[in-house]
Amino acid sequence: MTNTISDSLQQHLDARYGATAPAAGDTGNATLEVLLRHRTVRQYLPGEISENELQVILAAAQSASTSANFQFTSVIVIDDPAVRARLAELAGGQQLILDAAVFLVWVADWSRNIAVAREHGHTVEAAHYLDSAISGIVDVTLSAQNAAVAAESLGYGITFVGALRNRIDDVIALLELPEWTFPVYGLAIGIPDPTDPAGIKPRYNQNVVVHRNTYTPPADIDIAEYLDRINAYYREQELPADWVKNRLAGRISTKESLHGRQGIRASFRNQGFELR
């Protein structure tokens, strides 16, 4: 590994972990460079992604691991301005959905395989169980993450948009999704605006998230160390700097903090997933 890549990787590791960062040493390559420099981009410049690039990004998505090769993923490319505008509205008025060069909706899709099974005279009882829904969501997430990394490797920025689930039934109706499908999130891909202040966001140190053989609860000192780092990051971004109060509590304190997602089980069932 060249010194340039080594130095760059270490900078990314330091930004991610602070004083607890592991040493890059001689480990590194261009793929790790893309992965470790990831940041969420919420401001995009005007510009397009070529159809060839999009097809290759989607090929990378389809190259992800998939349970038993069932390929439970569908992707809807949103290139109708009116549909994009409605999705932006449903996601709480997110301008980035309008500004990104490409906006994709990732769908957990059992409909194809159920149709094939029935066409060949098979029953589909197992599809009604919770694990089947989980399998579809896992497949979608592996595919979408592959697409995100592929896009970033080409120099684009990305943002996942989970807020599509805030008004999930409206999204289902807008996209005319059939039974046995479920929209999981959106993915914006575009040309990063260099004035976007977002950087490499701090993560818990590895003592907190990495376990050996059995689960070990995190030490108070490791949690406190992370809160110091993440709060400093938000101060640098000129955002509210209490991660627990302004973000964590705002997401889990009450069912209203789910912004409509508390009814998602009913939406799954409306789409055919009984979740037994």
C-alpha positions in Angstrom: 0.0 0.0 0.0 1.4 3.4 -0.9 2.0 6.0 1.7 -0.7 8.2 0.1 -3.4 5.6 0.5 -2.1 4.7 4.0 -2.2 8.3 5.2 -5.6 8.9 3.7 -7.1 5.8 5.3 -5.6 6.8 8.7 -7.2 10.2 8.3 -10.6 8.6 7.7 -10.1 6.2 10.6 -9.2 9.1 12.9 -12.3 11.1 11.8 -14.5 8.1 12.4 -13.1 7.0 15.8 -11.0 9.9 17.2 -8.3 8.8 19.7 -9.6 5.2 19.7 -9.0 4.8 15.9 -7.3 1.6 14.9 -4.0 1.9 12.9 -4.3 1.4 9.2 -0.8 0.1 9.0 -0.1 -1.7 5.8 -3.8 -2.6 5.3 -5.6 -0.7 2.6 -6.7 -0.3 -1.0 -8.9 1.8 -3.2 -12.0 -0.1 -2.0 -11.3 0.6 1.6 -10.7 4.2 0.8 -14.2 4.5 -0.7 -15.8 2.7 2.3 -14.0 4.6 5.0 -14.5 8.1 3.6 -18.3 7.6 3.4 -20.4 10.6 4.4 -24.1 11.5 3.9 -24.5 14.2 1.2 -27.6 16.3 1.5 -26.8 19.1 -0.9 -26.3 18.4 -4.6 -25.2 20.3 -7.7 -27.2 20.2 -10.9 -26.1 17.4 -13.2 -26.9 14.0 -14.5 -25.7 10.5 -14.1 -25.3 8.8 -17.5 -27.6 5.8 -18.3 -24.5 3.7 -18.6 -23.2 4.6 -15.1 -26.7 4.0 -13.7 -26.8 0.6 -15.3 -23.4 -0.3 -13.8 -24.4 0.9 -10.4 -27.6 -1.2 -10.6 -25.5 -4.2 -11.8 -23.3 -3.7 -8.7 -26.6 -3.8 -6.6 -27.7 -7.0 -8.3 -24.3 -8.5 -7.6 -24.9 -8.4 -3.8 -25.4 -11.6 -1.9 -29.1 -12.8 -2.0 -30.8 -15.5 0.1 -30.9 -18.7 -1.9 -30.6 -16.6 -5.1 -34.2 -15.5 -4.6 -33.4 -11.9 -5.5 -36.1 -10.3 -3.4 -35.1 -6.7 -4.6 -36.8 -4.4 -7.0 -35.6 -0.9 -7.7 -37.8 1.9 -9.1 -35.9 4.7 -10.9 -37.9 7.9 -10.3 -37.4 10.1 -13.4 -40.8 11.7 -13.6 -40.5 15.1 -12.0 -44.1 15.0 -10.7 -43.5 11.7 -8.9 -40.3 13.0 -7.5 -42.0 16.0 -6.2 -44.7 13.9 -4.5 -42.1 11.6 -2.9 -40.3 14.6 -1.6 -43.5 15.8 -0.1 -44.3 12.4 1.5 -40.8 12.3 2.9 -41.3 15.6 4.8 -40.3 18.1 2.1 -36.8 16.8 1.5 -35.2 19.0 -1.2 -32.4 16.5 -1.8 -35.0 14.2 -3.5 -35.5 16.9 -6.1 -31.9 18.0 -6.4 -30.2 14.6 -6.7 -29.3 13.4 -10.2 -31.0 10.0 -9.5 -33.6 8.9 -7.0 -34.2 5.2 -6.5 -36.8 3.5 -4.4 -35.8 0.1 -3.0 -38.6 -2.4 -2.8 -38.6 -5.8 -1.0 -40.3 -7.9 -3.6 -41.8 -11.4 -3.1 -44.3 -10.9 -5.9 -42.2 -12.4 -8.7 -41.2 -15.5 -6.8 -44.7 -16.1 -5.5 -46.1 -15.8 -9.0 -43.5 -18.3 -10.3 -44.2 -20.8 -7.5 -48.0 -20.6 -8.1 -47.6 -20.9 -11.8 -45.8 -24.2 -11.2 -48.4 -25.5 -8.8 -46.8 -24.8 -5.5 -48.3 -23.3 -2.3 -46.8 -20.3 -0.7 -47.6 -20.8 3.0 -44.1 -20.0 4.3 -44.2 -16.5 2.7 -46.7 -15.5 5.3 -44.2 -15.8 8.1 -42.1 -13.0 9.6 -38.8 -14.5 8.5 -39.9 -14.1 4.8 -40.4 -10.3 5.3 -37.0 -10.1 7.0 -35.4 -12.0 4.2 -36.7 -9.5 1.7 -35.6 -6.5 3.7 -32.1 -8.0 4.2 -31.8 -8.7 0.4 -32.8 -5.1 -0.4 -30.4 -3.7 2.1 -27.4 -5.7 0.8 -28.3 -4.6 -2.8 -28.8 -0.9 -1.9 -25.6 -0.7 0.0 -23.7 -2.2 -3.0 -25.3 0.5 -5.1 -24.3 3.2 -2.7 -20.7 2.1 -2.6 -20.6 1.8 -6.4 -21.9 5.4 -6.7 -19.4 6.7 -4.2 -16.6 4.9 -6.0 -17.6 6.9 -9.1 -17.3 10.2 -7.2 -21.0 10.7 -6.5 -22.6 11.4 -3.1 -25.5 9.5 -1.7 -28.2 9.8 0.9 -30.6 7.0 2.1 -34.1 8.3 2.7 -36.0 6.3 5.3 -38.6 9.0 5.6 -40.5 7.4 2.7 -41.9 5.1 5.4 -43.5 8.0 7.2 -46.4 7.8 4.8 -45.9 4.3 3.5 -49.4 3.7 2.2 -49.2 6.8 0.1 -45.9 5.7 -1.4 -47.3 2.3 -2.2 -50.3 3.9 -4.0 -48.1 6.4 -5.8 -45.7 3.8 -7.2 -48.6 1.3 -7.9 -46.8 -1.4 -5.9 -48.5 -4.8 -6.2 -49.3 -7.2 -3.4 -46.2 -8.9 -1.8 -44.0 -5.8 -2.3 -42.9 -3.2 0.3 -40.9 0.0 -0.2 -38.0 0.1 2.3 -36.3 3.4 1.6 -35.1 5.7 -1.1 -31.6 6.4 -2.3 -30.5 9.8 -3.7 -27.4 9.8 -5.9 -25.8 13.0 -7.2 -23.0 15.4 -7.6 -21.9 16.6 -4.1 -22.1 20.3 -3.5 -18.6 21.2 -2.2 -20.2 23.6 0.2 -22.1 20.8 2.0 -20.6 20.8 5.4 -21.2 17.2 6.3 -18.1 15.2 7.0 -17.2 11.7 8.2 -19.5 11.2 11.1 -18.1 9.7 14.3 -19.1 6.2 15.3 -19.0 4.3 18.5 -15.5 2.9 19.0 -14.9 -0.8 18.3 -15.0 -1.7 22.0 -18.7 -0.9 22.0 -19.8 -2.7 18.8 -17.3 -5.6 18.4 -17.8 -8.6 20.7 -15.8 -11.8 21.0 -17.8 -15.0 21.3 -20.4 -13.6 23.7 -22.0 -10.2 24.0 -20.4 -7.7 26.4 -22.3 -4.6 27.5 -20.4 -1.4 26.7 -18.5 0.3 29.4 -19.8 3.7 30.6 -16.5 5.3 29.8 -16.7 4.2 26.1 -20.3 5.6 25.8 -19.2 8.9 27.4 -16.2 9.0 25.0 -18.5 8.6 22.0 -21.0 11.3 23.2 -18.1 13.7 23.5 -17.0 13.1 20.0 -20.4 13.1 18.3 -21.5 16.2 20.2 -18.3 18.0 19.1 -19.0 16.9 15.5 -22.5 18.5 15.6 -21.1 21.7 17.1 -18.7 21.9 14.2 -21.7 21.5 11.9 -23.5 24.3 13.8 -26.3 21.8 14.7 -27.9 21.0 18.1 -25.0 19.4 20.0 -26.8 17.0 22.3 -27.0 13.7 20.4 -29.0 11.9 23.1 -31.5 14.7 23.6 -31.9 16.0 20.0 -31.6 12.8 18.1 -31.8 9.5 20.1 -34.6 10.6 22.4 -36.4 12.2 19.5 -36.5 8.9 17.7 -37.5 6.5 20.5 -39.2 8.4 23.3 -42.8 8.2 22.1 -44.6 6.4 19.3 -45.3 9.8 17.8 -41.5 10.2 17.2 -42.0 7.5 14.5 -43.8 10.1 12.4 -46.4 7.7 11.1 -44.3 4.5 11.0 -46.0 3.2 14.1 -48.7 1.8 11.8 -46.3 -0.1 9.5 -47.3 -3.5 10.6 -50.8 -2.9 9.1 -49.2 -1.7 5.9 -47.2 -4.9 5.7 -50.4 -6.9 6.1 -52.2 -4.9 3.5 -49.4 -5.8 1.1 -49.9 -9.6 1.8 -47.3 -10.1 4.5 -49.2 -11.6 7.4 -46.1 -11.7 9.7 -47.1 -14.8 11.5 
